[in-house]
Amino acid sequence: MAAILTSWRLAGGCLLLALLCGAGYLAGKSTADNRWQARWSQRDAADAREAARHQAQISALEARRRREIEQVTQHAQQQLSALQDDAAAARAGAERLRRELERLRQSRTTAVASGGGPTADGSVVLLTGLLAESVERNRQLAAEADRRRAAGMACQQVWQAMTDSQP
């Protein structure tokens, strides 16, 4: 009977040892899992902070670029407005010149009709017409050149702002 009791004690001791080893293994595995989980959580938090920082930088850069483009656009609008004012002044000057030429043509026609002057050779009429056409065409060309210059300068400023602020 002593041999059976010793066998049971031996079996119980082995079982107890196996249970202790299993419990130790599970405790160690749980501790290791918790450590790795903590490390992964720290890494994920660091990644999230870095992503938020990067997003804030991108947002600030975009906001700055938008402000620069708005400033360039406002400046271009001011230039275009000034050019339009200059064109209006040039049109007014051309209109005064046209009226003066018309007055001269009228006085020339009146002098010829009253018999007080030489016969009309049509040169004043021709010059008046040519000058009016020339002034109108020059006005159109100047307005188009002004528009293109203002647009080109605005485009150049936007390009410069975009290339100077590369991340």
Residue frames relative to the residue before (quaternion, step in Angstrom):
aa qw qx qy qz dx dy dz
M 1.0000 0.0000 0.0000 0.0000 0.00 0.00 0.00
A 0.5954 0.5710 -0.3521 0.4421 3.47 1.11 -0.66
A 0.6324 0.5295 -0.3397 0.4521 3.57 1.08 -0.69
I 0.6381 0.5085 -0.3300 0.4747 3.60 1.04 -0.72
L 0.6473 0.5163 -0.3135 0.4650 3.56 0.94 -0.89
T 0.6548 0.4985 -0.3098 0.4762 3.58 0.97 -0.84
S 0.6311 0.5221 -0.3318 0.4680 3.60 1.04 -0.75
W 0.6600 0.4964 -0.3100 0.4710 3.56 0.98 -0.86
R 0.6414 0.5093 -0.3289 0.4701 3.57 0.97 -0.79
L 0.6477 0.5059 -0.3131 0.4760 3.52 0.99 -0.83
A 0.6587 0.4905 -0.3054 0.4819 3.58 0.93 -0.88
G 0.6525 0.5055 -0.3098 0.4719 3.61 0.97 -0.84
G 0.6467 0.5102 -0.3165 0.4705 3.57 0.99 -0.83
C 0.6499 0.4994 -0.3159 0.4780 3.58 0.99 -0.82
L 0.6471 0.5121 -0.3141 0.4694 3.55 0.99 -0.85
L 0.6511 0.5041 -0.3072 0.4771 3.57 0.95 -0.88
L 0.6449 0.5085 -0.3133 0.4768 3.57 0.99 -0.83
A 0.6468 0.5085 -0.3148 0.4732 3.59 0.98 -0.84
L 0.6510 0.5083 -0.3149 0.4676 3.61 0.98 -0.83
L 0.6555 0.5056 -0.3096 0.4678 3.57 0.97 -0.84
C 0.6424 0.5087 -0.3194 0.4759 3.58 1.02 -0.82
G 0.6563 0.5097 -0.3051 0.4652 3.58 0.96 -0.89
A 0.6566 0.4974 -0.3106 0.4743 3.57 0.97 -0.89
G 0.6430 0.5172 -0.3193 0.4659 3.58 0.99 -0.80
Y 0.6360 0.5251 -0.3212 0.4654 3.54 1.00 -0.88
L 0.6867 0.4821 -0.2881 0.4615 3.58 0.83 -0.99
A 0.6392 0.5109 -0.3256 0.4737 3.60 1.00 -0.78
G 0.6652 0.4970 -0.3005 0.4693 3.59 0.94 -0.86
K 0.6460 0.5102 -0.3152 0.4722 3.56 0.99 -0.84
S 0.6512 0.5128 -0.3081 0.4669 3.58 0.95 -0.84
T 0.6522 0.5037 -0.3089 0.4749 3.58 0.96 -0.85
A 0.6590 0.4965 -0.3073 0.4741 3.59 0.92 -0.88
D 0.6394 0.5167 -0.3249 0.4675 3.58 0.97 -0.83
N 0.6563 0.5103 -0.3098 0.4614 3.59 0.95 -0.85
R 0.6422 0.5147 -0.3228 0.4675 3.58 1.01 -0.79
W 0.6717 0.4826 -0.2992 0.4758 3.56 0.90 -0.93
Q 0.6299 0.5261 -0.3360 0.4621 3.59 1.00 -0.77
A 0.6410 0.5145 -0.3220 0.4698 3.59 0.99 -0.80
R 0.6514 0.5061 -0.3132 0.4706 3.59 0.97 -0.84
W 0.6562 0.4976 -0.3104 0.4749 3.59 0.93 -0.87
S 0.6383 0.5204 -0.3268 0.4637 3.60 0.99 -0.77
Q 0.6452 0.5072 -0.3179 0.4748 3.58 1.00 -0.82
R 0.6561 0.5055 -0.3084 0.4678 3.57 0.96 -0.88
D 0.6512 0.5092 -0.3144 0.4666 3.59 0.96 -0.86
A 0.6477 0.5096 -0.3172 0.4693 3.59 0.98 -0.81
A 0.6494 0.5048 -0.3129 0.4750 3.59 0.99 -0.84
D 0.6358 0.5172 -0.3236 0.4728 3.59 1.00 -0.79
A 0.6572 0.5078 -0.3105 0.4624 3.58 0.95 -0.86
R 0.6424 0.5111 -0.3234 0.4706 3.61 0.99 -0.80
E 0.6586 0.5057 -0.3036 0.4673 3.57 0.96 -0.89
A 0.6464 0.5094 -0.3185 0.4703 3.58 0.97 -0.82
A 0.6534 0.5026 -0.3124 0.4721 3.60 0.97 -0.82
R 0.6430 0.5154 -0.3193 0.4679 3.60 0.99 -0.81
H 0.6583 0.5039 -0.2997 0.4721 3.56 0.95 -0.91
Q 0.6510 0.5118 -0.3128 0.4651 3.59 0.95 -0.85
A 0.6370 0.5170 -0.3260 0.4698 3.59 1.02 -0.76
Q 0.6376 0.5159 -0.3272 0.4693 3.60 1.02 -0.76
I 0.6533 0.5081 -0.3087 0.4687 3.57 0.94 -0.90
S 0.6548 0.5118 -0.3109 0.4611 3.59 0.93 -0.88
A 0.6521 0.5062 -0.3145 0.4686 3.59 0.96 -0.84
L 0.6439 0.5181 -0.3161 0.4659 3.57 0.99 -0.84
E 0.6620 0.4996 -0.3032 0.4693 3.58 0.91 -0.89
A 0.6441 0.5160 -0.3215 0.4642 3.59 0.96 -0.84
R 0.6538 0.5064 -0.3112 0.4683 3.58 0.98 -0.85
R 0.6506 0.5051 -0.3176 0.4698 3.57 0.98 -0.82
R 0.6341 0.5223 -0.3345 0.4618 3.60 0.98 -0.80
R 0.6512 0.5073 -0.3179 0.4664 3.60 0.94 -0.86
E 0.6528 0.5115 -0.3176 0.4599 3.59 0.95 -0.86
I 0.6574 0.4976 -0.3111 0.4727 3.58 0.95 -0.84
E 0.6406 0.5133 -0.3287 0.4671 3.59 0.99 -0.77
Q 0.6441 0.5110 -0.3228 0.4689 3.59 1.00 -0.80
V 0.6485 0.5045 -0.3175 0.4734 3.58 0.95 -0.86
T 0.6495 0.5149 -0.3185 0.4600 3.58 0.96 -0.85
Q 0.6528 0.5017 -0.3182 0.4699 3.59 0.93 -0.84
H 0.6461 0.5162 -0.3167 0.4646 3.57 0.97 -0.86
A 0.6516 0.5060 -0.3118 0.4714 3.58 0.96 -0.85
Q 0.6386 0.5124 -0.3304 0.4695 3.60 1.00 -0.77
Q 0.6421 0.5132 -0.3252 0.4674 3.59 1.00 -0.78
Q 0.6454 0.5107 -0.3178 0.4708 3.57 0.98 -0.84
L 0.6588 0.5057 -0.3082 0.4639 3.56 0.93 -0.91
S 0.6344 0.5216 -0.3279 0.4669 3.58 0.99 -0.78
A 0.6516 0.5017 -0.3134 0.4749 3.58 0.96 -0.85
L 0.6499 0.5082 -0.3138 0.4700 3.58 1.00 -0.82
Q 0.6420 0.5094 -0.3256 0.4716 3.58 1.02 -0.73
D 0.6213 0.5211 -0.3394 0.4767 3.59 1.07 -0.71
D 0.6472 0.5072 -0.3161 0.4732 3.59 0.98 -0.85
A 0.6456 0.5121 -0.3198 0.4677 3.58 0.99 -0.80
A 0.6359 0.5181 -0.3327 0.4653 3.59 1.01 -0.76
A 0.6428 0.5072 -0.3208 0.4761 3.59 1.02 -0.79
A 0.6439 0.5091 -0.3204 0.4728 3.59 1.01 -0.79
R 0.6316 0.5206 -0.3354 0.4664 3.59 1.01 -0.76
A 0.6408 0.5188 -0.3261 0.4624 3.57 0.98 -0.84
G 0.6497 0.5053 -0.3136 0.4736 3.61 0.98 -0.82
A 0.6532 0.5038 -0.3102 0.4725 3.56 0.96 -0.84
E 0.6396 0.5191 -0.3270 0.4631 3.57 1.03 -0.77
R 0.6301 0.5162 -0.3355 0.4732 3.61 1.01 -0.75
L 0.6526 0.5080 -0.3100 0.4690 3.57 0.97 -0.86
R 0.6433 0.5186 -0.3240 0.4607 3.58 0.99 -0.82
R 0.6554 0.5030 -0.3166 0.4661 3.60 0.96 -0.84
E 0.6390 0.5198 -0.3282 0.4623 3.59 1.02 -0.80
L 0.6576 0.4916 -0.3114 0.4784 3.59 0.98 -0.82
E 0.6277 0.5226 -0.3311 0.4725 3.58 1.04 -0.74
R 0.6355 0.5181 -0.3268 0.4700 3.58 1.03 -0.80
L 0.6531 0.5020 -0.3142 0.4719 3.58 0.98 -0.84
R 0.6459 0.5118 -0.3239 0.4648 3.58 0.98 -0.79
Q 0.6476 0.5142 -0.3163 0.4650 3.55 0.99 -0.82
S 0.6670 0.4877 -0.3131 0.4682 3.59 0.91 -0.85
R 0.6289 0.5264 -0.3277 0.4691 3.57 1.08 -0.73
T 0.6610 0.4940 -0.3035 0.4763 3.59 0.98 -0.86
T 0.6477 0.5132 -0.3194 0.4637 3.59 0.97 -0.80
A 0.6526 0.5123 -0.3146 0.4612 3.59 0.95 -0.83
V 0.6639 0.4869 -0.3063 0.4778 3.58 0.97 -0.80
A 0.6681 0.5087 -0.3051 0.4492 3.59 0.94 -0.88
S 0.6933 0.4610 -0.2871 0.4737 3.61 0.99 -0.67
G 0.5004 -0.6875 0.3957 0.3469 3.53 1.31 -0.08
G 0.5250 0.6655 -0.3970 0.3520 3.54 1.23 0.13
G 0.7776 0.3083 -0.1746 0.5194 3.60 1.13 -0.22
P 0.6749 -0.4668 0.3541 0.4485 3.54 -1.25 0.02
T 0.6466 -0.5200 0.3777 0.4110 3.56 -1.20 0.33
A 0.5238 -0.6436 0.4599 0.3161 3.53 -1.10 0.76
D 0.2181 -0.7890 0.5625 0.1159 3.53 -0.79 1.02
G 0.5284 -0.6716 0.3870 0.3464 3.59 1.24 0.02
S 0.4629 0.6986 -0.4528 0.3044 3.59 1.22 -0.07
V 0.6373 0.5161 -0.3442 0.4571 3.60 0.97 -0.72
V 0.6481 0.5119 -0.3141 0.4683 3.56 0.98 -0.85
L 0.6593 0.5089 -0.3027 0.4634 3.55 0.94 -0.87
L 0.6705 0.4899 -0.2969 0.4715 3.57 0.90 -0.92
T 0.6298 0.5326 -0.3358 0.4549 3.58 0.99 -0.75
G 0.6734 0.4929 -0.2884 0.4695 3.58 0.91 -0.89
L 0.6624 0.5043 -0.3018 0.4647 3.58 0.93 -0.89
L 0.6583 0.5051 -0.3142 0.4613 3.56 0.95 -0.85
A 0.6462 0.5174 -0.3236 0.4582 3.59 0.94 -0.83
E 0.6663 0.4890 -0.3021 0.4751 3.60 0.92 -0.87
S 0.6541 0.5190 -0.3098 0.4548 3.57 0.97 -0.87
V 0.6561 0.5059 -0.3139 0.4638 3.57 0.91 -0.89
E 0.6672 0.5009 -0.3128 0.4541 3.61 0.88 -0.87
R 0.6724 0.4852 -0.3024 0.4701 3.59 0.89 -0.87
N 0.6449 0.5099 -0.3205 0.4705 3.59 0.97 -0.79
R 0.6240 0.5328 -0.3355 0.4628 3.58 1.04 -0.75
Q 0.6549 0.5065 -0.3087 0.4683 3.59 0.95 -0.87
L 0.6763 0.4902 -0.2946 0.4643 3.57 0.88 -0.92
A 0.6553 0.5051 -0.3155 0.4647 3.59 0.96 -0.80
A 0.6435 0.5141 -0.3298 0.4614 3.59 0.95 -0.80
E 0.6638 0.4914 -0.3053 0.4740 3.60 0.93 -0.86
A 0.6468 0.5094 -0.3208 0.4682 3.59 0.95 -0.82
D 0.6471 0.5156 -0.3210 0.4607 3.59 0.97 -0.80
R 0.6483 0.5120 -0.3187 0.4647 3.59 0.96 -0.86
R 0.6884 0.4817 -0.2857 0.4610 3.57 0.87 -0.91
R 0.6287 0.5252 -0.3378 0.4635 3.59 1.00 -0.73
A 0.6691 0.4949 -0.3045 0.4634 3.59 0.87 -0.94
A 0.6626 0.4950 -0.3073 0.4706 3.60 0.95 -0.85
G 0.6574 0.5138 -0.3096 0.4560 3.58 0.97 -0.82
M 0.6591 0.4962 -0.3110 0.4719 3.57 0.96 -0.82
A 0.6369 0.5137 -0.3316 0.4695 3.60 1.00 -0.79
C 0.6476 0.5133 -0.3153 0.4667 3.57 0.95 -0.87
Q 0.6543 0.5122 -0.3104 0.4618 3.57 0.94 -0.87
Q 0.6629 0.5010 -0.3094 0.4624 3.61 0.95 -0.82
V 0.6332 0.5104 -0.3312 0.4785 3.59 1.02 -0.77
W 0.6431 0.5161 -0.3221 0.4652 3.58 0.93 -0.87
Q 0.6558 0.5080 -0.3117 0.4634 3.58 0.91 -0.92
A 0.6545 0.5051 -0.3186 0.4637 3.60 0.93 -0.84
M 0.6745 0.4950 -0.3020 0.4569 3.59 0.96 -0.83
T 0.7184 0.4384 -0.2731 0.4659 3.60 0.86 -0.83
D 0.6293 0.5312 -0.3446 0.4506 3.62 1.10 -0.53
S 0.7599 0.3766 -0.1997 0.4907 3.59 1.08 -0.61
Q 0.2288 0.7716 -0.5576 0.2034 3.58 1.01 0.74
P 0.4901 -0.6863 0.4488 0.2956 3.60 -0.93 0.87
